[in-house]
């Protein structure tokens, strides 16, 4: 059994790519389907209880294109 919060680290968010190095894609799919992880931004996830936390959201704000 994995400790999801520990995998996310102190930022309480992580990229799916980084998590894929720690757990299988099937596990990530299961966690997302069960609501144990939620998508924060494309390619980034967090815990459901952290999704509205501004400090988590600003950690992984998607980059915007210059001039847009």
Secondary structure as the mmCIF struct_conf table of DSSP 4:
data_model
#
loop_
_struct_conf.conf_type_id
_struct_conf.id
_struct_conf.beg_label_comp_id
_struct_conf.beg_label_asym_id
_struct_conf.beg_label_seq_id
_struct_conf.end_label_comp_id
_struct_conf.end_label_asym_id
_struct_conf.end_label_seq_id
HELX_RH_AL_P HELX_RH_AL_P1 UNK A 4 UNK A 8
TURN_TY1_P TURN_TY1_P1 UNK A 9 UNK A 12
STRN STRN1 UNK A 13 UNK A 15
HELX_RH_AL_P HELX_RH_AL_P2 UNK A 16 UNK A 20
TURN_TY1_P TURN_TY1_P2 UNK A 21 UNK A 22
BEND BEND1 UNK A 23 UNK A 23
HELX_RH_AL_P HELX_RH_AL_P3 UNK A 25 UNK A 34
TURN_TY1_P TURN_TY1_P3 UNK A 35 UNK A 35
BEND BEND2 UNK A 36 UNK A 37
STRN STRN2 UNK A 38 UNK A 41
TURN_TY1_P TURN_TY1_P4 UNK A 42 UNK A 43
STRN STRN3 UNK A 44 UNK A 46
HELX_RH_3T_P HELX_RH_3T_P1 UNK A 48 UNK A 50
TURN_TY1_P TURN_TY1_P5 UNK A 51 UNK A 52
HELX_RH_AL_P HELX_RH_AL_P4 UNK A 54 UNK A 59
TURN_TY1_P TURN_TY1_P6 UNK A 60 UNK A 60
HELX_LH_PP_P HELX_LH_PP_P1 UNK A 61 UNK A 63
TURN_TY1_P TURN_TY1_P7 UNK A 66 UNK A 67
#
